[in-house]
Amino acid sequence: MKHSVVILAATVLFVGDARSKAQTGSVTGSITIKQSDKKGAVVYLEDVPGTPSIPKNHAQIRQREKQFEPPLTVVVKGTTIDFPNEDKIFHNVFSVSRPARFDLGLYKSGTAKSVEFKKAGVVDVYCNIHPEMIAKVKILENGFYTVSDAKGQFRIDGVPPGTYPVVAWLPSGDEARGSVTIKAGQSADVKLEITATAKTNATHTRKDGTPYGRYK
């Protein structure tokens, strides 16, 4: 199921478990985000056994009007993301983040390049020409995740029985952690609270570590 979250401008690919509801349980709950504009949080479980299902369809982060759309994408590891250039100018998409270092080089309008994200973590994506183009990719170990709604509510279904860490994460990097015990055929309730720390807009450099010039 593909779930687009307008509040976060994120595309979330939810990969569920094929086992029956009688064999699995659910996690429901609410996220309270303090000192924020009430945007949603990515909520996910850690250490769930099994191998995640990789979506057949690629996720996409478009380059449009010198911006990345969406600015946040959440996927499971092993997912491929396409980067189509829909502007009438060249772009050079790159990242120097440890989970996925890549440099797609210059490419023109109407073309696309792709990256497979093999490791869990957070990847900051930039354009080597336009410093205002910034996106994040959150790569998770499994498909048991979602994004809380405008009221902070969330639900994750099809979870195998067990006790797991549960995390609420914001694109700013702030997060809240807890633990949840799942029983077959039952729903566990979780409440987490995050304080969104005010962050300064740190500048980033080009792919070679040098500052951006005046090219527009």
N, C-alpha and C positions, 0 to 999 in steps of 0.2 A: 504494500500500500504506500502510495506516495502522498506525503502530507506537507503542503506548503503553509508556512507560518508567516503571515503578512507582518505581524508585529516585529518579528526578528528578521524579516526578509530572508528567511532560511528555507532551504529545501531539505526535508528530512525523509530519508528512506528507511521505513520500518520493516525489518525482516523478522517475521514471527516464527514460532515453532510449530511443526506440523502435528504434534501430539494432541490428543483430545483434551477438552476442558476438564474432564474428570481426573486426568493425570497431572494437570498443571494448575497453577493458581494465578492470581493477579495482584498487582500493586496499584493502589490508588492513593491519592493524597493531595496535599496542597503545599505550595511554595510561597513563602512570604519574602519579598525582596525589599529591604529597607534602603532609603536614600537613592531611589531610582525613579524612572518615569513609567514604572509598572510594565516593562517589557517582560516577555516570558523567559524561562530558563530551560536549558537542556537538562533532562533528567534521565539518568541511566544506571544500570546495575553492573557491577564488576564481578569477575570470577565465576560467571555462569558457565557450567560445563557445556561442551559441544563446540562444533565448528559453525561459524556464521554462514548463512546463505548469501552469496555474492549476487547482487542484482544483475540481471542480464542487460538491462538498459543502463547506459552510462548516465551519471549525473552531469550537469552542465553548469559552468560559471561563464556567463556571457560578458563580453567587453562591449559596452554600449554607452555612448556619450561620455567617454573617458571615465567610466566607472565599471566596477565589477558587479554583476547582478546574478545571484544574490551575494551580499557581502559575507554571509555565513552559510556554510554547507556542512551538514553532519552525515557521515557515512561510516560503514564498517570497513575494517582493513581488508584490502584486496579489491576495493572498488576502483573503477577507472572514472576519472572526471575529464570531460571534454572542455576545452577553452576556445569557443568560437569567437572570432573577431567580427563584430557587427558594426563597427565604426568604418568610416571612409578613410582612415589613417592607419599607419602601422602601429603595432604594439609588440612588446617583448615581455612575456609573462615569465616570472622567475620566483624562486624561493630559496632561502639559505637556512631554513628550519631543519633541525636534525631528523625529524621523522620522514622528511621528503625534500631533498635538495634537487632542484632542477632548473634548467634554463632552456626555454622553448625558442629562443632566438626571435628575430624580427619576422613577423608574417602579416600579410595584407588582409584587407577586407574580404569577407566571404570565405575565408579559410579557417581551419581549426586544427589545434594540436591537443594531445591527450597525455595524461599522467596517471599511472597506477599507484595508489597509495597503499603501501605494503605494511607500514608500521603504525601503531596507535600513537596518538599525541595530537598536538595542535600545530598547524602549518600556517604561517603568515605568507600570503601571496601578494606580490607587487608587480608593477610594470616598470621596466627599466627606463622608460621615457617619461612617464607621467606619475609624479610622486603622489598625487591625490587618489590614485587607484590602489585600494587596499581591500583584501578579502581574507577571511579565515576559513580553514577547513579543520573540523574536529573529527578525528578518526578514532573509532571505538573498537574494542575487541569483540563485541557481540552486537546482535540486533535488538537487544532489550533496552530500548530508549524511546523517548518521545520529547515533546516540548510542552511546557505548561501553557494553559490558555491565559486570556486576559485577567481572569480571576485567580490565577495561580493553581488551578486544578490540573491534575494529570492522571493518566491510567496506562499501565503496561500489562498486557495480557500474555497468556501462554508461557508463563515462567515455570520451569521445573522446580519441584519442592527443594528447599534448602535455605540456608541463611547467607545473605549476600550484602556487601557494601552497596549503599545507594548514594548517588552523588547528584547534586543540583549544581550546574555550572553556567556561568555567564561569559559572554565573549570578552569581557574585561579581564577575565582570568580568575575572578572571585568565585568561590565555590563553598558549598555546605555539604557535609558528609554525615551519614547515619548508617544504620543497619536494619535489615528487614528479614523476617522469617516467613517463607512462603510454604503453605500447606496445600496439598492437592484439593482442588475443588473449592478453595476458599480465597477470599480477598483480604490482603493485609493493607492497613492504612499507615501512611507515613506523613509526617509534617516536618518540614525543614525551613530554616530561616537563613537568608543571606543578607549581608550588608554590602551593598555595592560601593566599593571604595572609589572615591574620586581619583581619576588618573590624569596625569598631564599628557598632552598629545606629543609623545616622543617622536622625533623625526627619524626616518630610516634612510639608508644610503642606497646607492645603486648596487648592482650585483657584484661589482668589483671593489666595493667599499668606499668609493668616492662619492662626494655630494652631487646632488642633481644640479644641472645647469639651467639655462633659461629656455631650453627647447620646449615648445608647446605642441 
